[in-house]
Amino acid sequence: MTNKNVNIWIWLQNGKLIKAILNADEGTLRIYDENDNLILKRTGLNRFQVKQIENYILKYGAKKLSSHAEPFKFL
């Protein structure tokens, strides 16, 4: 991951693994299910809104992936 303003969050919801990718530079949010099917996509967000979304996701017990972690190391 080369962009510092891209954060990947994962959490379990209803027994399924959910992944969210937030990009503060582009102002986008993408949420995927465990099969990498796109569930939700939001564009046109400002940095404050992206930070608010990250705080909401954190309340669900999400874990932020390190930008230096190997892919799928969290499993």
Buried (B, 14 or more C-beta within 10 A) or exposed (E): EEEEEBBBBBBEEEEEBBBBBBBBEBBBBBBBEEEEEEEEEBEEBEEEBBEEBBEEBEEEEBEBBEEEEEEEEBE
